[in-house]
Each structure stands twice: as C-alpha cells, then as structure tokens.
C-alpha cells in the first residue's frame, strides 16, 4: 500500500475493500454478493469473507506460447490503461 495512504486509512480496511470488490466482479454472477451483502461485509469487523473466484475480465494480455524465449522474459501483462472522462456540454 502507498505510504501516503497509510496515514489516512488502515491497511486492513483497504484490503477488505479490495477483497469485497473482487467478489463483486466475479465472472459468474451467481457468486457475486448482493448490495445488502456488501453493506453487511463493509460494516463487519470480524466476518470471514469467501475467496473470490475468477473475475469477469482482466486488464492486460497474456504472451502467446509461440513467442520466443527472449520475448517471453518481458512483462506478461501490460499496465497501459486509457481513462476517458466525459464532460457535459
């Protein structure tokens, strides 16, 4: 966690929020918690959260198996993200 954030938030709270977020983006919608479940999870300090399953999407790409070894030693995932902000007219 970024040291600047540690002054404002507890690490355990940030980890809990990320864990709950991962539960909300699971590929199979039947495994996702309802909003009321999320509210309970966020409000509970001692609740055991289920382990998240596969997310519905991943940002990045895998390197193909046909890529030569010299190329496969590079990063497997791209972190280039484009963020578009829509402003009203």
VOMI-396431 format. One record per residue (C-alpha): x, y, z. Coordinates in nm, 2 decimals. Example, Ala and Ser with C-alpha at 12.3 -4.5 7.8 and 13.67 -1.06 7.14 Angstrom:
<rs>
[[1.23, -0.45, 0.78]]
[[1.37, -0.11, 0.71]]
</rs>
This chain:
<rs>
[[0.00, 0.00, 0.00]]
[[0.12, 0.35, -0.08]]
[[0.28, 0.50, 0.24]]
[[0.08, 0.82, 0.19]]
[[-0.24, 0.63, 0.21]]
[[-0.13, 0.46, 0.54]]
[[-0.17, 0.79, 0.71]]
[[-0.54, 0.81, 0.62]]
[[-0.65, 0.45, 0.61]]
[[-0.59, 0.13, 0.79]]
[[-0.42, -0.13, 0.57]]
[[-0.67, -0.40, 0.69]]
[[-0.97, -0.17, 0.58]]
[[-0.81, -0.12, 0.23]]
[[-0.75, -0.50, 0.19]]
[[-1.11, -0.57, 0.30]]
[[-1.25, -0.32, 0.04]]
[[-1.03, -0.47, -0.23]]
[[-1.14, -0.82, -0.13]]
[[-1.51, -0.72, -0.15]]
[[-1.45, -0.55, -0.48]]
[[-1.31, -0.87, -0.62]]
[[-1.62, -1.06, -0.50]]
[[-1.83, -0.81, -0.69]]
[[-1.66, -0.87, -1.03]]
[[-1.66, -1.25, -1.03]]
[[-1.73, -1.40, -1.38]]
[[-2.04, -1.60, -1.26]]
[[-2.30, -1.35, -1.14]]
[[-2.45, -1.61, -0.90]]
[[-2.13, -1.59, -0.70]]
[[-2.14, -1.21, -0.67]]
[[-2.27, -1.07, -0.34]]
[[-2.59, -0.86, -0.34]]
[[-2.57, -0.50, -0.23]]
[[-2.72, -0.58, 0.11]]
[[-2.44, -0.85, 0.15]]
[[-2.18, -0.58, 0.05]]
[[-2.32, -0.34, 0.32]]
[[-2.30, -0.62, 0.58]]
[[-1.95, -0.71, 0.48]]
[[-1.83, -0.35, 0.49]]
[[-1.98, -0.30, 0.83]]
[[-1.85, -0.61, 0.99]]
[[-1.51, -0.63, 1.15]]
[[-1.49, -1.00, 1.21]]
[[-1.67, -1.16, 0.92]]
[[-1.49, -1.42, 0.72]]
[[-1.51, -1.33, 0.35]]
[[-1.54, -1.60, 0.09]]
[[-1.24, -1.65, -0.15]]
[[-1.31, -1.47, -0.48]]
[[-1.34, -1.68, -0.80]]
[[-1.23, -1.57, -1.15]]
[[-1.30, -1.21, -1.24]]
[[-1.52, -1.14, -1.54]]
[[-1.24, -0.95, -1.71]]
[[-0.87, -0.88, -1.68]]
[[-0.68, -0.57, -1.79]]
[[-0.37, -0.68, -1.98]]
[[-0.28, -0.96, -2.22]]
[[-0.10, -1.29, -2.20]]
[[0.20, -1.35, -2.41]]
[[0.14, -1.63, -2.66]]
[[0.32, -1.96, -2.62]]
[[0.47, -1.92, -2.97]]
[[0.68, -1.62, -2.86]]
[[1.05, -1.69, -2.85]]
[[1.20, -1.73, -2.50]]
[[1.38, -1.39, -2.53]]
[[1.05, -1.22, -2.58]]
[[0.87, -1.42, -2.31]]
[[1.10, -1.29, -2.04]]
[[0.95, -0.95, -2.08]]
[[0.64, -0.84, -1.88]]
[[0.35, -1.08, -1.94]]
[[0.09, -0.81, -1.87]]
[[0.05, -0.46, -2.00]]
[[-0.04, -0.19, -1.75]]
[[-0.13, 0.07, -2.01]]
[[-0.47, 0.19, -1.92]]
[[-0.67, 0.46, -2.10]]
[[-0.91, 0.66, -1.89]]
[[-1.17, 0.88, -2.07]]
[[-1.36, 1.15, -1.88]]
[[-1.68, 1.26, -2.03]]
[[-1.78, 1.62, -1.95]]
[[-2.12, 1.77, -2.00]]
[[-2.16, 2.03, -2.28]]
</rs>
